Amino acid sequence: MERKPNLNNNEEGKIESEEYGPLPGLDYQFFEYMQEGVTVYSVLRDESGKVVDLVITYANIAAYRQKKSLKKGLIGKSIKDLYGYEAVAIDLQKANEAVSTGRGVKYDVHFMPLDKYFSISAFSPKEEVYITLTIDITKQRKAEEEMQIERQKLMDIIEFLPDATFVIDENKRVIAWNKAIEEMTGTLKEDILGKGEYAYSIPFYGEKRPILIDLIFLSEKEMEDKYAYVKREGKTLFAEVFVSNLFGGKGAYISVKASPLYDCDGNLVGSIETVRDITELRKELCPK
Protein backbone atom coordinates (compact mmCIF):
# COMPACT_ATOMS: atom_id res chain seq x y z
CA MET A 1 0.00 0.00 0.00
CA GLU A 2 1.41 3.41 -0.94
CA ARG A 3 1.04 6.36 1.35
CA LYS A 4 0.87 9.91 -0.01
CA PRO A 5 0.53 12.49 2.72
CA ASN A 6 -1.08 15.67 1.41
CA LEU A 7 1.20 18.29 2.94
CA ASN A 8 1.40 21.97 2.07
CA ASN A 9 4.12 22.41 -0.54
CA ASN A 10 5.48 25.43 1.34
CA GLU A 11 5.93 23.53 4.60
CA GLU A 12 9.47 22.83 5.66
CA GLY A 13 10.42 19.21 6.10
CA LYS A 14 7.90 17.91 3.56
CA ILE A 15 7.29 14.20 4.11
CA GLU A 16 7.99 11.84 1.26
CA SER A 17 5.66 8.93 0.54
CA GLU A 18 6.59 5.60 2.08
CA GLU A 19 5.26 2.11 1.89
CA TYR A 20 4.05 0.23 4.93
CA GLY A 21 2.52 -3.09 5.70
CA PRO A 22 -1.19 -2.79 6.54
CA LEU A 23 -2.63 -4.06 9.78
CA PRO A 24 -5.79 -6.07 8.99
CA GLY A 25 -8.90 -4.26 10.10
CA LEU A 26 -7.11 -0.95 10.76
CA ASP A 27 -8.36 2.10 8.86
CA TYR A 28 -5.15 3.96 8.09
CA GLN A 29 -7.01 6.60 6.12
CA PHE A 30 -8.81 7.56 9.33
CA PHE A 31 -5.49 7.95 11.15
CA GLU A 32 -3.93 10.02 8.40
CA TYR A 33 -5.63 13.28 9.28
CA MET A 34 -5.83 13.01 13.06
CA GLN A 35 -4.20 15.80 15.05
CA GLU A 36 -2.51 13.29 17.34
CA GLY A 37 0.59 11.57 16.07
CA VAL A 38 -0.38 7.94 15.42
CA THR A 39 2.37 5.35 15.17
CA VAL A 40 1.95 1.59 14.73
CA TYR A 41 4.76 -0.76 15.71
CA SER A 42 5.57 -4.42 15.45
CA VAL A 43 6.88 -5.83 18.70
CA LEU A 44 10.33 -7.39 19.10
CA ARG A 45 10.90 -9.63 22.13
CA ASP A 46 13.82 -11.40 23.73
CA GLU A 47 13.85 -15.09 24.68
CA SER A 48 11.95 -14.38 27.91
CA GLY A 49 9.16 -12.62 26.03
CA LYS A 50 10.13 -9.14 27.18
CA VAL A 51 9.60 -6.32 24.68
CA VAL A 52 13.09 -5.08 23.79
CA ASP A 53 12.38 -2.96 20.71
CA LEU A 54 9.61 -1.61 18.52
CA VAL A 55 9.73 -1.43 14.73
CA ILE A 56 7.64 1.28 13.09
CA THR A 57 5.20 -0.05 10.50
CA TYR A 58 3.07 3.09 10.14
CA ALA A 59 3.22 6.76 11.15
CA ASN A 60 0.63 9.37 10.23
CA ILE A 61 1.28 12.94 9.09
CA ALA A 62 1.17 14.36 12.64
CA ALA A 63 3.70 11.78 13.86
CA TYR A 64 6.10 12.80 11.10
CA ARG A 65 5.68 16.47 11.93
CA GLN A 66 6.42 15.83 15.61
CA LYS A 67 9.70 14.11 14.73
CA LYS A 68 10.53 15.87 11.46
CA SER A 69 13.72 17.39 12.89
CA LEU A 70 15.24 13.91 13.11
CA LYS A 71 14.80 11.64 10.11
CA LYS A 72 12.18 11.50 7.39
CA GLY A 73 12.44 7.77 7.03
CA LEU A 74 10.61 6.02 9.85
CA ILE A 75 8.98 2.97 8.36
CA GLY A 76 10.82 -0.27 9.03
CA LYS A 77 13.12 1.38 11.58
CA SER A 78 13.43 0.32 15.21
CA ILE A 79 13.07 3.04 17.81
CA LYS A 80 16.36 2.08 19.48
CA ASP A 81 18.20 2.49 16.18
CA LEU A 82 16.46 5.80 15.45
CA TYR A 83 16.73 7.48 18.83
CA GLY A 84 19.02 5.44 21.07
CA TYR A 85 18.08 3.28 24.06
CA GLU A 86 18.29 6.06 26.65
CA ALA A 87 15.73 8.16 24.76
CA VAL A 88 13.20 5.32 24.47
CA ALA A 89 13.71 3.45 27.77
CA ILE A 90 10.43 4.71 29.25
CA ASP A 91 8.56 3.95 26.01
CA LEU A 92 9.79 0.35 26.07
CA GLN A 93 8.82 0.05 29.72
CA LYS A 94 5.29 1.24 28.94
CA ALA A 95 5.11 -1.01 25.87
CA ASN A 96 5.91 -4.02 28.07
CA GLU A 97 3.14 -2.98 30.44
CA ALA A 98 0.56 -2.57 27.69
CA VAL A 99 1.49 -5.72 25.77
CA SER A 100 1.69 -7.97 28.87
CA THR A 101 -1.54 -6.76 30.48
CA GLY A 102 -3.62 -5.95 27.43
CA ARG A 103 -4.56 -2.63 29.04
CA GLY A 104 -3.90 0.81 27.63
CA VAL A 105 -1.34 3.10 29.25
CA LYS A 106 -1.00 6.87 29.36
CA TYR A 107 2.11 8.79 30.29
CA ASP A 108 4.11 11.98 29.69
CA VAL A 109 7.71 11.80 28.58
CA HIS A 110 10.59 14.14 27.82
CA PHE A 111 11.92 13.19 24.38
CA MET A 112 15.59 14.09 24.77
CA PRO A 113 16.74 14.04 21.10
CA LEU A 114 14.40 16.97 20.33
CA ASP A 115 14.05 18.42 23.84
CA LYS A 116 10.28 18.02 23.50
CA TYR A 117 7.58 16.81 25.86
CA PHE A 118 4.90 14.41 24.68
CA SER A 119 1.71 13.06 26.21
CA ILE A 120 1.29 9.49 25.00
CA SER A 121 -1.66 7.10 25.05
CA ALA A 122 -0.74 3.56 23.99
CA PHE A 123 -2.38 0.18 23.61
CA SER A 124 -1.78 -3.25 22.11
CA PRO A 125 -4.73 -4.54 20.03
CA LYS A 126 -2.97 -7.88 19.62
CA GLU A 127 0.23 -9.43 20.98
CA GLU A 128 2.65 -8.39 18.26
CA VAL A 129 1.18 -4.94 17.56
CA TYR A 130 1.62 -1.75 19.59
CA ILE A 131 0.03 1.64 18.82
CA THR A 132 0.75 5.08 20.26
CA LEU A 133 -1.20 8.35 20.03
CA THR A 134 1.10 11.28 20.77
CA ILE A 135 0.40 14.94 21.59
CA ASP A 136 3.17 17.53 21.69
CA ILE A 137 2.87 19.31 25.07
CA THR A 138 6.21 21.12 24.90
CA LYS A 139 4.78 24.65 25.00
CA GLN A 140 2.64 23.78 28.01
CA ARG A 141 5.54 22.18 29.87
CA LYS A 142 7.93 25.02 29.06
CA ALA A 143 5.37 27.52 30.34
CA GLU A 144 4.95 25.48 33.54
CA GLU A 145 8.73 25.36 34.01
CA GLU A 146 8.99 29.13 33.55
CA MET A 147 6.17 29.64 36.06
CA GLN A 148 7.94 27.35 38.52
CA ILE A 149 11.16 29.33 38.13
CA GLU A 150 9.33 32.61 38.75
CA ARG A 151 7.50 31.06 41.70
CA GLN A 152 10.81 29.95 43.21
CA LYS A 153 12.23 33.45 42.76
CA LEU A 154 9.22 34.83 44.64
CA MET A 155 9.65 32.26 47.41
CA ASP A 156 13.33 33.20 47.73
CA ILE A 157 12.38 36.87 48.07
CA ILE A 158 9.75 36.06 50.71
CA GLU A 159 12.21 33.92 52.64
CA PHE A 160 14.57 36.86 53.27
CA LEU A 161 12.03 39.61 53.87
CA PRO A 162 12.70 41.36 57.20
CA ASP A 163 9.00 41.18 58.12
CA ALA A 164 7.45 37.91 59.24
CA THR A 165 5.56 36.65 56.18
CA PHE A 166 3.53 33.63 55.16
CA VAL A 167 1.50 32.69 52.08
CA ILE A 168 -1.49 30.38 51.69
CA ASP A 169 -2.95 28.99 48.46
CA GLU A 170 -6.59 29.07 47.36
CA ASN A 171 -7.28 26.03 49.56
CA LYS A 172 -5.79 27.78 52.61
CA ARG A 173 -2.72 25.54 52.72
CA VAL A 174 0.54 27.15 53.79
CA ILE A 175 2.96 27.41 50.84
CA ALA A 176 5.49 29.86 52.28
CA TRP A 177 6.65 30.55 55.85
CA ASN A 178 9.75 32.68 56.04
CA LYS A 179 12.65 32.84 58.48
CA ALA A 180 11.35 35.94 60.24
CA ILE A 181 8.02 34.31 61.07
CA GLU A 182 9.86 31.23 62.33
CA GLU A 183 11.70 33.45 64.78
CA MET A 184 8.53 35.30 65.80
CA THR A 185 6.34 32.23 66.35
CA GLY A 186 8.87 29.48 67.10
CA THR A 187 7.22 27.32 64.40
CA LEU A 188 9.57 25.96 61.74
CA LYS A 189 8.52 25.94 58.08
CA GLU A 190 8.95 22.17 57.79
CA ASP A 191 6.33 21.76 60.53
CA ILE A 192 3.68 23.88 58.83
CA LEU A 193 4.20 23.91 55.05
CA GLY A 194 1.34 22.15 53.28
CA LYS A 195 -1.00 22.31 56.27
CA GLY A 196 -4.47 23.85 56.01
CA GLU A 197 -7.64 24.22 58.07
CA TYR A 198 -6.35 27.39 59.81
CA ALA A 199 -3.15 25.62 60.96
CA TYR A 200 -1.32 28.93 60.48
CA SER A 201 -3.34 30.51 63.31
CA ILE A 202 -2.09 28.07 65.96
CA PRO A 203 1.39 29.66 66.34
CA PHE A 204 -0.34 32.98 67.03
CA TYR A 205 -3.40 32.05 69.08
CA GLY A 206 -2.89 28.45 70.18
CA GLU A 207 -6.01 27.32 68.33
CA LYS A 208 -7.44 27.00 64.84
CA ARG A 209 -9.40 30.13 64.00
CA PRO A 210 -9.73 32.68 61.21
CA ILE A 211 -7.14 35.43 61.27
CA LEU A 212 -6.65 38.57 59.19
CA ILE A 213 -5.68 36.68 56.05
CA ASP A 214 -9.06 34.92 56.19
CA LEU A 215 -11.03 38.13 56.64
CA ILE A 216 -10.13 39.78 53.34
CA PHE A 217 -13.57 39.19 51.87
CA LEU A 218 -15.62 39.70 55.03
CA SER A 219 -17.63 42.80 55.96
CA GLU A 220 -16.27 45.71 58.00
CA LYS A 221 -18.37 44.67 61.02
CA GLU A 222 -17.09 41.08 60.94
CA MET A 223 -13.51 42.36 60.85
CA GLU A 224 -14.04 44.81 63.69
CA ASP A 225 -15.23 41.94 65.89
CA LYS A 226 -11.87 40.23 65.47
CA TYR A 227 -9.41 43.15 65.76
CA ALA A 228 -9.24 46.30 67.88
CA TYR A 229 -7.99 48.26 64.90
CA VAL A 230 -8.60 47.23 61.29
CA LYS A 231 -8.57 49.18 58.04
CA ARG A 232 -9.29 48.23 54.46
CA GLU A 233 -7.59 49.77 51.43
CA GLY A 234 -9.03 48.15 48.32
CA LYS A 235 -8.50 44.41 48.78
CA THR A 236 -5.76 44.85 51.37
CA LEU A 237 -6.41 44.76 55.12
CA PHE A 238 -4.36 46.36 57.88
CA ALA A 239 -4.75 45.56 61.58
CA GLU A 240 -3.02 45.97 64.94
CA VAL A 241 -3.38 43.52 67.79
CA PHE A 242 -1.56 42.18 70.85
CA VAL A 243 -0.70 38.47 70.61
CA SER A 244 0.47 36.83 73.82
CA ASN A 245 1.91 33.65 72.27
CA LEU A 246 4.67 35.32 70.25
CA PHE A 247 8.40 35.26 71.03
CA GLY A 248 8.20 32.29 73.36
CA GLY A 249 5.24 33.60 75.33
CA LYS A 250 6.58 37.13 75.86
CA GLY A 251 3.87 38.47 73.58
CA ALA A 252 4.02 41.41 71.20
CA TYR A 253 1.97 44.13 69.62
CA ILE A 254 1.93 43.46 65.91
CA SER A 255 0.93 45.31 62.78
CA VAL A 256 -0.56 42.92 60.25
CA LYS A 257 -1.12 43.33 56.51
CA ALA A 258 -3.01 40.79 54.38
CA SER A 259 -3.60 40.85 50.62
CA PRO A 260 -5.16 38.46 48.10
CA LEU A 261 -3.01 37.03 45.31
CA TYR A 262 -4.31 36.69 41.75
CA ASP A 263 -3.01 34.99 38.62
CA CYS A 264 -2.72 36.66 35.20
CA ASP A 265 -6.37 35.87 34.46
CA GLY A 266 -7.62 37.52 37.65
CA ASN A 267 -8.33 34.25 39.45
CA LEU A 268 -7.72 34.14 43.21
CA VAL A 269 -4.78 31.80 43.82
CA GLY A 270 -3.92 32.59 47.43
CA SER A 271 -3.20 35.27 50.02
CA ILE A 272 -0.16 36.75 51.70
CA GLU A 273 0.17 38.12 55.23
CA THR A 274 3.04 40.13 56.70
CA VAL A 275 3.47 40.69 60.42
CA ARG A 276 5.61 43.41 61.98
CA ASP A 277 6.54 43.68 65.67
CA ILE A 278 5.57 47.21 66.80
CA THR A 279 5.92 46.62 70.54
CA GLU A 280 8.76 49.14 71.00
CA LEU A 281 6.93 51.69 68.85
CA ARG A 282 3.83 51.32 71.00
CA LYS A 283 5.92 51.85 74.14
CA GLU A 284 7.33 55.06 72.72
CA LEU A 285 3.96 56.38 71.62
CA CYS A 286 2.06 55.23 74.71
CA PRO A 287 4.46 55.40 77.68
CA LYS A 288 3.02 54.36 81.01
C-alpha positions in Angstrom: 0.0 0.0 0.0 1.4 3.4 -0.9 1.0 6.4 1.4 0.9 9.9 0.0 0.5 12.5 2.7 -1.1 15.7 1.4 1.2 18.3 2.9 1.4 22.0 2.1 4.1 22.4 -0.5 5.5 25.4 1.3 5.9 23.5 4.6 9.5 22.8 5.7 10.4 19.2 6.1 7.9 17.9 3.6 7.3 14.2 4.1 8.0 11.8 1.3 5.7 8.9 0.5 6.6 5.6 2.1 5.3 2.1 1.9 4.0 0.2 4.9 2.5 -3.1 5.7 -1.2 -2.8 6.5 -2.6 -4.1 9.8 -5.8 -6.1 9.0 -8.9 -4.3 10.1 -7.1 -1.0 10.8 -8.4 2.1 8.9 -5.1 4.0 8.1 -7.0 6.6 6.1 -8.8 7.6 9.3 -5.5 8.0 11.2 -3.9 10.0 8.4 -5.6 13.3 9.3 -5.8 13.0 13.1 -4.2 15.8 15.0 -2.5 13.3 17.3 0.6 11.6 16.1 -0.4 7.9 15.4 2.4 5.3 15.2 2.0 1.6 14.7 4.8 -0.8 15.7 5.6 -4.4 15.4 6.9 -5.8 18.7 10.3 -7.4 19.1 10.9 -9.6 22.1 13.8 -11.4 23.7 13.8 -15.1 24.7 12.0 -14.4 27.9 9.2 -12.6 26.0 10.1 -9.1 27.2 9.6 -6.3 24.7 13.1 -5.1 23.8 12.4 -3.0 20.7 9.6 -1.6 18.5 9.7 -1.4 14.7 7.6 1.3 13.1 5.2 0.0 10.5 3.1 3.1 10.1 3.2 6.8 11.1 0.6 9.4 10.2 1.3 12.9 9.1 1.2 14.4 12.6 3.7 11.8 13.9 6.1 12.8 11.1 5.7 16.5 11.9 6.4 15.8 15.6 9.7 14.1 14.7 10.5 15.9 11.5 13.7 17.4 12.9 15.2 13.9 13.1 14.8 11.6 10.1 12.2 11.5 7.4 12.4 7.8 7.0 10.6 6.0 9.9 9.0 3.0 8.4 10.8 -0.3 9.0 13.1 1.4 11.6 13.4 0.3 15.2 13.1 3.0 17.8 16.4 2.1 19.5 18.2 2.5 16.2 16.5 5.8 15.5 16.7 7.5 18.8 19.0 5.4 21.1 18.1 3.3 24.1 18.3 6.1 26.6 15.7 8.2 24.8 13.2 5.3 24.5 13.7 3.4 27.8 10.4 4.7 29.3 8.6 4.0 26.0 9.8 0.3 26.1 8.8 0.1 29.7 5.3 1.2 28.9 5.1 -1.0 25.9 5.9 -4.0 28.1 3.1 -3.0 30.4 0.6 -2.6 27.7 1.5 -5.7 25.8 1.7 -8.0 28.9 -1.5 -6.8 30.5 -3.6 -5.9 27.4 -4.6 -2.6 29.0 -3.9 0.8 27.6 -1.3 3.1 29.3 -1.0 6.9 29.4 2.1 8.8 30.3 4.1 12.0 29.7 7.7 11.8 28.6 10.6 14.1 27.8 11.9 13.2 24.4 15.6 14.1 24.8 16.7 14.0 21.1 14.4 17.0 20.3 14.0 18.4 23.8 10.3 18.0 23.5 7.6 16.8 25.9 4.9 14.4 24.7 1.7 13.1 26.2 1.3 9.5 25.0 -1.7 7.1 25.0 -0.7 3.6 24.0 -2.4 0.2 23.6 -1.8 -3.3 22.1 -4.7 -4.5 20.0 -3.0 -7.9 19.6 0.2 -9.4 21.0 2.6 -8.4 18.3 1.2 -4.9 17.6 1.6 -1.8 19.6 0.0 1.6 18.8 0.7 5.1 20.3 -1.2 8.3 20.0 1.1 11.3 20.8 0.4 14.9 21.6 3.2 17.5 21.7 2.9 19.3 25.1 6.2 21.1 24.9 4.8 24.7 25.0 2.6 23.8 28.0 5.5 22.2 29.9 7.9 25.0 29.1 5.4 27.5 30.3 5.0 25.5 33.5 8.7 25.4 34.0 9.0 29.1 33.6 6.2 29.6 36.1 7.9 27.4 38.5 11.2 29.3 38.1 9.3 32.6 38.8 7.5 31.1 41.7 10.8 29.9 43.2 12.2 33.4 42.8 9.2 34.8 44.6 9.6 32.3 47.4 13.3 33.2 47.7 12.4 36.9 48.1 9.7 36.1 50.7 12.2 33.9 52.6 14.6 36.9 53.3 12.0 39.6 53.9 12.7 41.4 57.2 9.0 41.2 58.1 7.5 37.9 59.2 5.6 36.6 56.2 3.5 33.6 55.2 1.5 32.7 52.1 -1.5 30.4 51.7 -2.9 29.0 48.5 -6.6 29.1 47.4 -7.3 26.0 49.6 -5.8 27.8 52.6 -2.7 25.5 52.7 0.5 27.2 53.8 3.0 27.4 50.8 5.5 29.9 52.3 6.7 30.5 55.9 9.8 32.7 56.0 12.7 32.8 58.5 11.3 35.9 60.2 8.0 34.3 61.1 9.9 31.2 62.3 11.7 33.5 64.8 8.5 35.3 65.8 6.3 32.2 66.4 8.9 29.5 67.1 7.2 27.3 64.4 9.6 26.0 61.7 8.5 25.9 58.1 8.9 22.2 57.8 6.3 21.8 60.5 3.7 23.9 58.8 4.2 23.9 55.1 1.3 22.1 53.3 -1.0 22.3 56.3 -4.5 23.9 56.0 -7.6 24.2 58.1 -6.4 27.4 59.8 -3.2 25.6 61.0 -1.3 28.9 60.5 -3.3 30.5 63.3 -2.1 28.1 66.0 1.4 29.7 66.3 -0.3 33.0 67.0 -3.4 32.1 69.1 -2.9 28.4 70.2 -6.0 27.3 68.3 -7.4 27.0 64.8 -9.4 30.1 64.0 -9.7 32.7 61.2 -7.1 35.4 61.3 -6.7 38.6 59.2 -5.7 36.7 56.0 -9.1 34.9 56.2 -11.0 38.1 56.6 -10.1 39.8 53.3 -13.6 39.2 51.9 -15.6 39.7 55.0 -17.6 42.8 56.0 -16.3 45.7 58.0 -18.4 44.7 61.0 -17.1 41.1 60.9 -13.5 42.4 60.9 -14.0 44.8 63.7 -15.2 41.9 65.9 -11.9 40.2 65.5 -9.4 43.1 65.8 -9.2 46.3 67.9 -8.0 48.3 64.9 -8.6 47.2 61.3 -8.6 49.2 58.0 -9.3 48.2 54.5 -7.6 49.8 51.4 -9.0 48.1 48.3 -8.5 44.4 48.8 -5.8 44.9 51.4 -6.4 44.8 55.1 -4.4 46.4 57.9 -4.8 45.6 61.6 -3.0 46.0 64.9 -3.4 43.5 67.8 -1.6 42.2 70.8 -0.7 38.5 70.6 0.5 36.8 73.8 1.9 33.6 72.3 4.7 35.3 70.3 8.4 35.3 71.0 8.2 32.3 73.4 5.2 33.6 75.3 6.6 37.1 75.9 3.9 38.5 73.6 4.0 41.4 71.2 2.0 44.1 69.6 1.9 43.5 65.9 0.9 45.3 62.8 -0.6 42.9 60.2 -1.1 43.3 56.5 -3.0 40.8 54.4 -3.6 40.9 50.6 -5.2 38.5 48.1 -3.0 37.0 45.3 -4.3 36.7 41.8 -3.0 35.0 38.6 -2.7 36.7 35.2 -6.4 35.9 34.5 -7.6 37.5 37.6 -8.3 34.2 39.5 -7.7 34.1 43.2 -4.8 31.8 43.8 -3.9 32.6 47.4 -3.2 35.3 50.0 -0.2 36.7 51.7 0.2 38.1 55.2 3.0 40.1 56.7 3.5 40.7 60.4 5.6 43.4 62.0 6.5 43.7 65.7 5.6 47.2 66.8 5.9 46.6 70.5 8.8 49.1 71.0 6.9 51.7 68.9 3.8 51.3 71.0 5.9 51.9 74.1 7.3 55.1 72.7 4.0 56.4 71.6 2.1 55.2 74.7 4.5 55.4 77.7 3.0 54.4 81.0 
